[in-house]
Amino acid sequence: MSSRSVQYTSSPLLASKTPIWRSQFIVAVIAAGFLGLVARAAYVQVIDNAFFKRQGTVRFVRTLDLPANRGRILDRHGNILASSVPVPSIWANPEDIERDPAKLKALAKLLGMSATDLDKKLQDEDKTFVWLKRQVDESVAKDIAALKIKGVYDRKEYKRIYPEGESVAHVVGFTNVENLGQEGVELTFNKDLGGKAGSRRVIKDRLGRVVEDIGEMVPPVDGQDLQLSIDSKVQYFAYEKIKESVVNNKAVAGSVVVLDIKTGEVLALVNYPSYSPGKRGSLSGAQLRNRALTDTFEPGSTMKPLVVGLALEKGIVKPETLIQTAPGKLQMGTATITDAHPHGVLSVNEVIQKSSNVGTVKIAMQMQPHDMWEVFTQMGLGQKPQVPFPGAVAGKVRAYKTWRPIEQATMSYGYGLSTSLFQLAQAYTVFAHDGEMVPMSLVKTNQAQVSGARVFSSQNAAAIRNMLHMVTIQGGTAPKAQTMGYSVGGKTGTAHKVEGKGYASKKYRGFFVGIAPIDNPRIVVAVMVDEPTNGAYFGGDVAAPVFSQTVQQTLRMMGVQPDMAVKPQVVTKVEKESF
């Protein structure tokens, strides 16, 4: 039987007889293709659904961070020391970037980088996201948008700004580009200041545009504001004065600490050299160090009031007790202890006023090493200060059982132990607060009065204050500490710097730690000038003037009424301290 054929047309040109199996074959192929698509769809939608969901998520679903606004840092009066402002950051999708040489050259110029560096960032075309530059100016972002380069976008971030600049840099610190604290209170209180970032799940197209939100948005939790005890005006004034002293005396560095005795608050914590927290392109370790808290040194003659205070407490001497210091030298074994000038017989008051090493040692050697060690530790020496600040050091006071007699002697006038300027300032709160060691706070406390641990009786603390006042008047070592309108008292210190295994013969640190007003103390101010090289190096010459100016300005700002005649005493003779 012959095969049947299909007549498609009557035209002799188009007429053709096609076997029926061909049409059946085509229908079968179409059916097979359809079944294949159904099978593939079933495989994608049902059998291996999880895999393809993951792939879709990887390619198109993005979790966008919603940055939290970092909390502000304020001074005690509410002035802003650090805050965050929204700024654009520039990013690109290398996979989609428009490779127009002229536009990319213009982009590189706006970003402040070379065309080569920009090209390196855009080399990996498998990436869908790369930062080009974080936190640019608004004007730069607008100019970049005007280039209309496909694949280049901007995103809002927060940038930290520091209105008070370098005067508060060592207190406030700074954050990195991720808005995380790196130094100062920015680091210490990072968790509270930083808040918690939110998130948003979205589907993006291949051009990076948000197509759809998926799931619930998690809103960001902004950081908490932090109010410090610092007074930005006192801080700035003290910074300017220590900077002036360092420059004029051709010194390496300087620091100032100002403490409020009544409230236990730190009003100023100043160091020079400093830096601008918002511009940190070429910083050195010397600029970053908060020397008042992180550097230790031998405190020299500033230790003498602590030793005499203990002797008064033990009943070993009274303020009027006479001490023979002639001939200005004291031999202890192979060591000779000397005074800057021989004085003969001095009262205990005069031992402090004239800063006699011989007189101090004679008093100290009547006490047990344990008693001296105990009062040093009670006053915070050898212990890390209880202030929330990174890098604060403890200094060093060796165990009393290891002291040799010569070591006990040298410790009485500030050699053989080490302390930071902050520790030294806090130790003097014992004299200013009627014998109590005042706990200090770097955060505003809102307390009218604070109490501390008793070290000396109020009577003996008052006796030491009188001795400290004598240091600043006629016959003392620091008449330059006198302040117009306010009575003051304090102690000078000058110490050789340690170099290698010994002391540098011509390198010194000069200090002054004092109290004002002397009869009703409100503040303690400690000043240190490191390695002055312009002739003067005694604490009474390089540090006491900074103390005087800082005290006058601070008490006026605090509204403390003057307690004496405006003009300071005329001084015709200045004693140089022994060291």
DRENLUM-77358 format. One line per field, with one value per residue (C-alpha): x negated, y, z. Coordinates in steps of 0.1 Angstrom, whole numbers, plus 5000, padded with zeros to 4 digits. Example, Ala and Ser with C-alpha at 12.3 -4.5 7.8 and 13.67 -1.06 7.14 Angstrom:
2
c1	(4877,4863) .
c2	(4955,4989) .
c3	(5078,5071) .
This chain:
579
c1	(5000,4985,4980,5006,4995,5008,5017,5005,5013,5024,4996,4971,4942,4952,4968,4950,4959,4946,4946,4968,4941,4923,4952,4955,4918,4920,4950,4931,4900,4922,4939,4905,4893,4924,4920,4883,4893,4920,4893,4868,4894,4903,4866,4861,4893,4896,4867,4837,4856,4833,4802,4818,4833,4798,4784,4812,4805,4767,4773,4801,4810,4789,4789,4784,4769,4788,4761,4769,4761,4732,4739,4725,4697,4704,4685,4699,4719,4734,4709,4703,4669,4678,4708,4717,4730,4743,4719,4718,4694,4687,4689,4690,4701,4670,4692,4713,4688,4687,4652,4650,4614,4622,4649,4628,4599,4623,4636,4601,4593,4624,4616,4580,4563,4544,4561,4539,4552,4587,4582,4569,4601,4622,4601,4621,4652,4666,4672,4705,4694,4662,4656,4640,4638,4654,4669,4664,4676,4711,4697,4675,4704,4725,4696,4693,4730,4728,4704,4732,4709,4728,4720,4708,4731,4731,4743,4750,4727,4719,4687,4673,4665,4646,4654,4629,4600,4566,4572,4595,4580,4563,4595,4621,4599,4613,4631,4621,4639,4663,4673,4656,4637,4599,4586,4598,4634,4644,4628,4636,4674,4676,4705,4727,4718,4720,4756,4767,4770,4802,4808,4830,4834,4840,4839,4817,4815,4783,4777,4778,4812,4836,4865,4884,4882,4884,4890,4892,4868,4848,4845,4811,4807,4788,4760,4763,4749,4720,4714,4679,4667,4643,4649,4639,4630,4607,4593,4586,4570,4547,4538,4528,4507,4488,4482,4468,4445,4433,4425,4408,4387,4379,4392,4403,4438,4460,4492,4517,4543,4571,4593,4624,4619,4655,4671,4642,4644,4616,4620,4590,4566,4542,4512,4489,4480,4515,4533,4566,4589,4605,4572,4550,4531,4495,4497,4468,4470,4457,4488,4512,4500,4521,4490,4508,4521,4498,4463,4445,4416,4398,4417,4388,4395,4433,4430,4417,4451,4464,4435,4438,4475,4469,4444,4469,4495,4471,4463,4426,4424,4445,4445,4422,4398,4362,4340,4303,4295,4260,4236,4261,4249,4257,4236,4253,4229,4212,4239,4240,4274,4271,4292,4291,4280,4268,4294,4284,4312,4347,4382,4403,4422,4390,4379,4408,4406,4369,4372,4344,4334,4313,4341,4366,4343,4337,4374,4380,4354,4372,4401,4404,4403,4437,4453,4440,4450,4485,4491,4478,4503,4531,4525,4528,4492,4483,4519,4538,4561,4598,4607,4621,4593,4573,4536,4537,4507,4500,4465,4442,4436,4415,4424,4411,4394,4368,4359,4324,4318,4305,4336,4359,4340,4342,4378,4386,4375,4389,4363,4367,4404,4425,4459,4481,4490,4527,4517,4496,4525,4549,4525,4526,4563,4555,4541,4569,4598,4589,4569,4592,4581,4608,4620,4620,4645,4641,4679,4701,4714,4739,4727,4723,4698,4678,4661,4630,4608,4591,4553,4544,4562,4578,4554,4523,4537,4542,4506,4493,4514,4497,4463,4473,4484,4450,4434,4451,4441,4409,4382,4399,4391,4422,4431,4441,4470,4487,4521,4537,4567,4563,4541,4523,4499,4480,4447,4421,4402,4373,4359,4332,4346,4337,4316,4305,4294,4287,4297,4291,4269,4286,4322,4349,4386,4400,4432,4455,4485,4507,4539,4562,4576,4553,4577,4608,4595,4615,4591,4558,4537,4506,4482,4453,4428,4407,4371,4369,4337,4339,4319,4346,4355,4366,4402,4406,4395,4411,4442,4453,4462,4486,4501,4506,4524,4545,4556,4567,4587,4603,4614,4629,4648,4661,4673,4650,4646,4611,4598,4568,4555,4554,4516,4493,4464,4432,4405,4369,4354,4362,4350,4340,4352,4328,4330) .
c2	(5000,5033,5061,5088,5124,5158,5183,5218,5238,5236,5257,5237,5257,5252,5218,5193,5159,5157,5124,5124,5112,5145,5164,5138,5142,5180,5177,5151,5174,5203,5181,5169,5204,5214,5184,5193,5229,5214,5191,5219,5241,5214,5208,5245,5252,5220,5195,5219,5250,5259,5261,5285,5306,5310,5319,5345,5359,5362,5379,5403,5405,5429,5438,5476,5489,5518,5536,5549,5585,5585,5604,5638,5646,5677,5698,5705,5735,5717,5730,5704,5688,5661,5654,5636,5650,5631,5631,5612,5584,5573,5536,5518,5485,5474,5450,5478,5507,5529,5528,5562,5574,5611,5606,5583,5608,5635,5612,5604,5641,5648,5619,5632,5601,5591,5575,5544,5541,5544,5518,5494,5498,5490,5461,5432,5431,5402,5425,5443,5468,5487,5519,5547,5572,5575,5607,5633,5669,5676,5697,5668,5644,5668,5672,5634,5630,5656,5633,5607,5578,5545,5523,5551,5559,5577,5565,5585,5580,5599,5619,5630,5667,5683,5720,5726,5712,5704,5719,5690,5663,5642,5641,5635,5613,5604,5577,5558,5559,5532,5556,5534,5551,5549,5572,5591,5590,5581,5548,5544,5551,5537,5513,5540,5566,5543,5531,5502,5501,5491,5471,5470,5439,5448,5434,5452,5450,5446,5483,5485,5501,5491,5473,5460,5459,5424,5416,5442,5471,5472,5508,5521,5530,5563,5566,5583,5618,5620,5651,5654,5673,5692,5730,5738,5774,5764,5736,5761,5787,5761,5747,5782,5789,5755,5759,5793,5780,5750,5773,5801,5776,5755,5724,5690,5690,5702,5692,5708,5692,5712,5696,5708,5700,5703,5682,5658,5667,5671,5706,5704,5678,5695,5684,5700,5691,5681,5674,5682,5652,5658,5659,5630,5624,5625,5620,5609,5590,5622,5641,5613,5607,5620,5627,5638,5603,5581,5594,5588,5607,5611,5639,5656,5680,5679,5648,5667,5679,5643,5633,5662,5657,5621,5633,5658,5630,5607,5635,5633,5671,5702,5731,5751,5722,5733,5711,5717,5716,5730,5727,5720,5685,5651,5620,5586,5558,5567,5591,5628,5646,5683,5715,5741,5766,5760,5773,5764,5759,5758,5753,5725,5753,5766,5732,5731,5768,5766,5730,5717,5681,5678,5689,5666,5636,5642,5642,5611,5590,5593,5572,5536,5527,5510,5542,5562,5535,5534,5571,5571,5544,5560,5591,5571,5567,5533,5527,5532,5563,5555,5575,5558,5566,5543,5541,5557,5543,5534,5547,5528,5527,5497,5475,5490,5458,5463,5499,5506,5537,5557,5548,5559,5591,5599,5589,5616,5643,5625,5602,5564,5564,5575,5591,5607,5644,5634,5612,5640,5665,5640,5635,5672,5670,5656,5690,5709,5688,5689,5657,5636,5620,5631,5606,5622,5620,5628,5627,5655,5644,5671,5668,5699,5682,5650,5632,5610,5587,5604,5604,5633,5652,5685,5703,5688,5694,5731,5732,5719,5744,5772,5757,5756,5792,5802,5786,5813,5844,5862,5836,5808,5789,5799,5836,5835,5813,5843,5851,5885,5885,5850,5835,5804,5777,5749,5731,5733,5703,5700,5665,5652,5630,5594,5585,5549,5535,5569,5605,5630,5658,5686,5674,5683,5683,5713,5710,5730,5716,5740,5749,5780,5799,5787,5792,5778,5757,5752,5739,5720,5728,5707,5719,5700,5713,5686,5693,5731,5742,5780,5787,5784,5749,5751,5744,5779,5795,5774,5758,5783,5811,5787,5778,5814,5823,5792,5797,5833,5825,5793,5809,5838,5815,5796,5828,5824,5858,5872,5867,5891,5924,5924,5930,5901,5907,5923,5897,5906,5872,5838,5806,5778,5744,5715,5685) .
c3	(5000,4990,5015,5016,5009,5017,4989,5002,4971,4936,4924,4903,4918,4955,4953,4975,4989,5026,5045,5075,5098,5095,5110,5137,5144,5147,5171,5191,5194,5205,5230,5243,5246,5265,5288,5293,5303,5327,5342,5346,5362,5385,5393,5399,5418,5438,5438,5442,5452,5481,5459,5434,5461,5475,5441,5436,5471,5464,5431,5438,5475,5496,5533,5535,5568,5583,5602,5637,5645,5670,5702,5708,5733,5753,5778,5813,5799,5770,5744,5716,5716,5690,5668,5636,5604,5573,5544,5510,5503,5467,5456,5423,5407,5386,5367,5353,5353,5322,5309,5294,5298,5299,5325,5346,5345,5357,5385,5397,5399,5420,5443,5448,5434,5403,5373,5380,5416,5404,5377,5404,5424,5394,5380,5394,5372,5392,5421,5424,5451,5459,5479,5458,5486,5520,5534,5507,5506,5493,5465,5454,5454,5433,5408,5405,5400,5372,5353,5350,5350,5348,5378,5402,5431,5465,5499,5531,5560,5592,5597,5631,5635,5664,5668,5696,5675,5690,5725,5735,5711,5738,5759,5731,5708,5674,5654,5623,5589,5602,5631,5658,5686,5684,5711,5742,5754,5718,5725,5762,5757,5722,5730,5745,5719,5689,5693,5671,5634,5617,5585,5555,5532,5495,5460,5436,5399,5380,5379,5417,5419,5447,5432,5463,5501,5516,5552,5580,5583,5616,5625,5639,5675,5678,5703,5737,5743,5767,5789,5803,5833,5811,5808,5772,5780,5808,5786,5757,5780,5797,5762,5749,5780,5781,5743,5749,5777,5756,5726,5746,5766,5736,5754,5740,5755,5783,5802,5825,5848,5865,5891,5909,5946,5957,5930,5922,5884,5859,5844,5820,5808,5784,5764,5739,5711,5700,5668,5650,5655,5621,5602,5610,5578,5592,5630,5652,5685,5702,5691,5700,5736,5764,5784,5816,5820,5800,5807,5840,5855,5888,5906,5923,5951,5947,5969,5999,6012,6013,6034,6058,6060,6072,6097,6111,6113,6131,6156,6147,6139,6141,6116,6139,6146,6138,6115,6111,6074,6075,6058,6030,6025,6040,6036,6034,6027,5995,5984,5991,5994,5987,5988,5960,5987,6023,6048,6083,6107,6092,6106,6090,6073,6058,6047,6023,6014,6004,5991,6013,6003,6035,6058,6041,6043,6080,6086,6064,6080,6114,6098,6089,6052,6056,6068,6038,6013,6028,6025,5990,5980,5999,5978,5946,5936,5921,5913,5880,5883,5885,5854,5823,5799,5777,5784,5819,5838,5874,5878,5901,5939,5948,5978,6010,6020,5993,6002,6012,6034,6005,5985,6013,6014,5977,5975,6001,5975,5945,5930,5928,5922,5892,5887,5861,5862,5868,5898,5912,5909,5925,5954,5962,5967,6001,6011,5994,6007,6044,6044,6022,5989,5964,5937,5903,5875,5838,5834,5848,5882,5891,5927,5949,5972,5971,6000,5999,6019,6048,6047,6070,6097,6086,6110,6094,6059,6068,6081,6048,6028,6048,6039,6002,6004,6018,5987,5965,5986,5995,6001,5984,5952,5932,5935,5898,5909,5925,5910,5910,5933,5946,5973,5961,5974,5958,5953,5926,5913,5890,5881,5859,5831,5830,5800,5795,5829,5845,5844,5816,5830,5811,5805,5830,5837,5856,5875,5897,5916,5935,5952,5951,5969,5997,6027,6010,5981,5950,5924,5921,5891,5880,5853,5837,5811,5796,5787,5785,5767,5765,5797,5824,5836,5872,5879,5895,5862,5835,5852,5879,5854,5836,5869,5878,5846,5846,5882,5876,5845,5859,5892,5874,5850,5880,5897,5927,5944,5949,5984,5984,5970,5933,5930,5939,5963,5950,5953,5955,5961,5946,5961,5937,5947,5953,5930) .
